[in-house]
Amino acid sequence: MKSYFLVEPGSIELREIPMPTPAKGELIVKIESALTCGTDLKAYRRGHPKMPMPTPFGHEFSGTIIDAGSSANGYHQGDAIMGAPTAPCGDCHYCRRRLENLCPLTMREWLLGAYAEYIKIPRRIVEKNMFIKPAFLSFEEAGFLEPLACVIHGIEPLHIFPEDTVLIIGAGPIGLLHVLMAKLKGAHKIIVAGKHEQKLRIATELGAHFVINTVTENSVETVQEITKGYGANWIFECTGMPAVWEESISLASKGATIILFGGCPPDTKITADTSRLHYDEISLMGSFHYTPGDVEKAYQLLVDKQIEVSKLITAKYSLDDLPKAFNLLLEGKGIKYAIRP
């Protein structure tokens, strides 16, 4: 079978590897669609601490079961499925506290290799974070299960009122998923800040009320103007850039919460205006990964068509054309590309 490997930053190779066989509870899935994502793009650019190279590449996928191992949790050959690439152990200190997203096994046994013809699904994922794909949901839409679950993890617990201002920094796929979720939560004033006009246009189509081109506009001045000097009540930082983490505080209103979604490189440090954090009661909240509950909520939103993700697919490519898709992403072109082996 063919599978892409990330060999080093900026270099991916399509390799011929042995066809996997399932152990008890495991599944072999034919990849029908694998989606590009910001995490993969970061790894392609500079490497990733959770992807020691060379590594199988890609983790957002949907497909069809071609081989079901014994006791495969009720799944059968021919079933169309959608799944997340990790699952918690269910028994560690964090899992017992319902912080399954922080379970050490979650990222240690991250399922990689979706840019391939086939993939083997471990038993724990089969049992905790996989679902049957309904026929009316496309394989591309089904591939959004994992990134949507990540967004749900940060935004779902928040009490966003209609009169609140929501600012989303970053107009990539994660920022745009935040637009859809903020709209679903009832936000009536959504601002998106980004540097690509094409992505900002899509943000408007998805429901953003204001957009800020950070190349030509001053973000602080524009946010102050839109909010009549108060600042944003909820800020979602989706770029993973330390300078933007720091600037977020200057965009916040009193009593605001800043959700730090975008991950910075390891050992990154930032400075903060302690006076604003303390006297204006501004909260900084990290948001990482997802729990099985988040995955289930994402599944339900997609299946119920409460959230429309199809506009985030820019184009579809064959497996051989994956390098072309990543080169376009490096140029800032497109949102997500669907790879159809």
C-alpha positions in Angstrom: 0.0 0.0 0.0 1.0 3.6 -0.5 1.5 6.0 2.4 3.1 9.4 2.8 5.8 10.0 5.3 7.1 13.3 6.6 10.8 12.8 6.3 12.0 16.2 7.4 10.6 19.7 7.4 9.6 20.6 3.9 10.0 17.0 2.6 7.3 14.3 2.3 7.8 10.9 0.5 5.2 8.5 -0.9 6.4 5.1 0.2 5.3 1.6 -0.5 4.7 -0.2 2.9 3.2 -3.5 3.9 -0.6 -3.8 4.2 -1.5 -3.8 7.9 -3.5 -6.7 9.5 -5.9 -6.1 12.4 -5.5 -7.6 15.8 -8.5 -8.2 18.1 -10.7 -5.1 18.2 -8.8 -3.3 15.4 -10.0 -2.2 12.0 -8.4 -1.7 8.6 -9.9 1.2 6.8 -9.7 2.3 3.2 -9.1 6.0 3.3 -11.9 7.8 1.3 -10.9 11.3 2.3 -8.1 12.8 4.3 -8.0 16.5 5.1 -5.1 18.9 5.3 -4.9 20.8 8.6 -2.9 23.5 10.4 -1.1 21.1 12.6 0.1 19.1 9.6 1.1 22.4 7.9 3.1 23.5 11.0 4.8 20.1 11.1 5.6 20.4 7.4 7.1 23.8 7.9 9.2 23.3 11.1 8.6 19.8 12.5 6.4 18.8 15.5 7.4 17.5 18.9 4.7 14.8 18.7 5.8 13.7 15.2 9.4 12.3 15.3 10.6 12.0 11.8 10.3 10.1 9.6 6.7 9.6 10.5 3.5 8.6 8.8 1.6 11.8 7.9 -2.0 13.0 8.2 -4.7 12.5 10.9 -8.0 13.8 9.7 -9.9 11.1 7.8 -12.9 9.1 7.0 -13.2 5.8 5.1 -14.6 2.4 4.6 -13.9 -0.7 6.7 -12.2 -3.4 4.5 -11.2 -5.8 7.4 -12.7 -6.0 10.8 -10.7 -7.8 13.4 -12.4 -10.1 15.9 -14.6 -8.3 18.5 -14.4 -5.0 16.6 -17.1 -3.3 18.7 -19.9 -4.1 16.3 -18.3 -2.7 13.2 -18.3 -4.8 10.0 -16.6 -4.9 6.6 -18.2 -2.3 4.3 -19.2 0.1 7.0 -18.4 3.8 6.2 -16.8 5.4 9.3 -15.5 8.7 10.7 -13.2 8.9 13.6 -10.8 10.9 15.7 -7.1 9.9 15.7 -6.7 9.7 19.5 -8.5 8.2 22.5 -7.8 8.4 26.2 -7.0 5.4 28.4 -10.0 6.0 30.7 -8.3 5.1 33.9 -5.4 7.5 34.7 -5.4 10.5 37.1 -6.7 12.9 34.4 -9.3 10.5 32.9 -10.8 10.0 36.4 -11.1 13.8 36.7 -12.8 14.0 33.3 -9.8 15.7 31.8 -9.4 13.0 29.1 -7.8 15.4 26.7 -4.8 15.6 29.1 -4.4 11.8 29.3 -0.7 10.9 28.7 -1.7 8.2 26.3 -3.8 10.5 24.1 -0.9 12.1 22.2 1.7 9.3 22.9 -0.4 7.0 20.8 -1.6 9.5 18.2 -2.8 7.7 15.0 -0.9 9.1 12.1 -0.8 8.0 8.5 -4.1 9.3 7.0 -2.4 10.4 3.8 -2.4 6.8 2.6 -4.5 4.2 0.9 -5.3 2.3 4.1 -4.9 2.8 7.8 -5.2 0.6 10.9 -7.4 1.9 13.7 -6.4 0.9 17.2 -8.9 -0.8 19.5 -9.1 2.1 21.9 -10.1 4.6 19.1 -12.6 2.1 17.7 -14.2 1.8 21.2 -14.2 5.5 22.2 -13.9 7.9 19.2 -15.3 6.3 16.1 -18.8 6.4 14.5 -20.7 5.1 11.5 -20.9 7.7 8.8 -24.4 8.3 7.5 -24.9 8.1 3.7 -26.1 11.7 3.4 -22.8 13.0 4.9 -19.9 13.2 2.5 -16.6 11.7 3.3 -15.1 15.2 3.2 -17.6 16.5 5.8 -17.0 13.5 7.9 -13.3 14.3 8.0 -14.1 17.4 10.1 -14.9 15.3 13.1 -11.5 15.8 14.8 -10.9 19.5 14.2 -14.5 20.3 15.1 -14.1 18.4 18.4 -11.1 20.5 19.2 -13.0 23.7 18.6 -16.0 22.4 20.7 -13.7 21.6 23.6 -12.8 25.3 24.0 -16.0 27.1 23.1 -18.8 24.8 24.2 -18.5 25.5 28.0 -18.6 29.3 27.5 -21.7 31.4 28.2 -21.7 33.7 25.2 -24.6 36.2 25.3 -26.0 37.8 22.1 -24.8 41.3 23.1 -21.2 40.0 23.5 -18.4 40.7 21.0 -16.5 37.6 19.8 -13.1 38.2 18.2 -11.5 35.3 16.3 -7.8 35.9 15.5 -6.8 33.8 12.5 -8.9 33.0 9.4 -7.6 29.5 8.7 -9.7 26.4 9.1 -9.7 26.5 12.9 -10.6 30.2 13.0 -13.4 29.6 10.5 -14.8 26.6 12.5 -14.8 29.0 15.5 -17.0 31.4 13.4 -19.5 28.6 12.8 -19.5 27.6 16.5 -19.8 31.2 17.7 -22.7 31.7 15.4 -24.3 28.5 16.7 -23.8 29.7 20.3 -25.9 32.8 19.4 -23.2 35.5 19.1 -24.5 38.6 17.2 -21.2 40.4 16.8 -18.4 38.2 15.4 -15.1 39.8 14.3 -12.5 37.9 12.4 -8.9 39.1 12.0 -6.6 37.6 9.4 -4.2 38.4 6.7 -5.6 36.7 3.6 -8.5 38.4 1.7 -9.9 35.1 0.4 -10.2 33.6 3.9 -11.7 36.8 5.2 -14.3 36.7 2.5 -15.2 33.1 3.5 -15.4 34.2 7.1 -18.1 36.8 6.1 -20.0 34.1 4.1 -20.0 31.9 7.2 -21.4 34.5 9.5 -18.7 37.0 10.6 -20.1 40.5 11.0 -16.8 42.3 10.7 -13.4 41.3 9.3 -10.0 42.9 9.9 -7.2 42.6 7.4 -4.2 42.7 9.7 -1.9 43.5 6.8 -3.6 46.9 6.1 -5.4 47.7 9.3 -4.5 48.3 13.0 -6.2 45.5 14.9 -6.4 47.4 18.2 -7.8 50.6 16.7 -10.4 48.7 14.6 -11.6 46.5 17.5 -11.9 49.6 19.7 -13.9 51.3 16.9 -16.3 48.4 16.4 -16.8 47.9 20.1 -17.2 51.6 21.0 -14.0 51.5 23.0 -14.8 48.5 25.2 -12.9 45.7 23.4 -13.9 42.1 22.8 -15.6 40.0 25.4 -14.4 36.7 24.0 -11.2 36.3 22.1 -10.1 33.1 20.4 -6.4 33.1 19.4 -6.0 30.6 16.6 -2.6 31.5 15.1 -0.2 30.0 17.6 2.1 33.1 17.3 3.5 34.4 20.6 3.3 38.0 19.5 -0.4 37.6 18.8 -0.9 35.9 22.2 0.5 39.1 23.8 -1.5 41.4 21.6 -4.7 39.6 22.5 -4.7 41.3 25.9 -4.8 44.7 24.4 -7.9 43.7 22.3 -9.9 42.5 25.4 -12.6 44.3 27.3 -12.8 44.3 31.1 -13.9 40.9 32.3 -13.0 39.3 29.0 -11.8 35.7 28.5 -9.0 34.9 26.0 -9.0 31.4 24.7 -5.5 30.4 23.6 -6.2 27.7 21.0 -3.2 28.1 18.7 -0.2 26.2 20.0 3.2 28.0 20.1 6.6 26.2 19.6 8.0 24.4 22.7 9.6 26.5 25.4 8.0 29.7 24.1 7.6 32.5 26.7 5.3 35.6 26.5 5.0 38.7 28.5 1.7 40.1 29.8 0.3 43.3 31.2 -0.3 42.2 34.7 -2.2 45.3 35.6 -4.8 44.6 32.9 -5.0 40.9 33.9 -5.5 41.7 37.6 -7.5 45.0 37.7 -9.6 44.3 34.6 -10.2 40.6 35.5 -9.0 39.3 32.1 -8.8 35.5 32.0 -6.3 33.6 29.9 -7.6 30.1 29.1 -5.6 27.3 27.4 -7.6 25.0 25.1 -6.0 21.7 24.0 -7.3 18.7 22.1 -10.7 17.1 22.9 -12.5 14.6 25.1 -14.7 11.7 23.9 -17.7 13.9 24.9 -16.4 16.6 22.5 -16.1 14.1 19.7 -19.6 12.9 20.3 -20.9 16.5 20.2 -19.0 17.1 17.0 -20.5 14.0 15.4 -24.0 15.1 16.4 -23.6 18.6 14.9 -22.3 17.2 11.6 -24.9 14.5 11.3 -27.7 16.9 12.3 -26.4 19.4 9.7 -26.3 22.1 12.4 -22.9 23.2 11.2 -22.0 23.5 7.5 -18.4 22.7 6.8 -18.4 22.1 3.1 -17.3 25.7 2.3 -14.0 25.0 4.0 -13.0 22.5 1.4 -11.1 24.4 -1.3 -10.4 21.5 -3.7 -9.9 17.8 -3.9 -6.7 16.1 -5.0 -5.4 12.6 -5.5 -2.9 11.1 -3.2 -0.1 11.7 -5.6 -0.9 15.5 -5.5 -0.5 15.9 -1.8 2.8 17.9 -2.3 0.8 20.3 -4.5 -1.8 20.9 -1.8 0.9 21.7 0.8 2.7 24.1 -1.5 -0.6 25.9 -2.0 -1.1 26.1 1.8 2.4 27.4 2.2 1.5 30.2 -0.2 -1.6 31.0 1.9 -3.9 29.7 -0.7 -7.0 27.7 0.2 -8.6 26.6 3.5 -8.5 22.8 3.5 -7.7 20.3 0.7 -9.3 16.9 0.6 -7.0 14.1 -0.4 -8.9 11.3 -2.2 -6.6 8.2 -2.5 
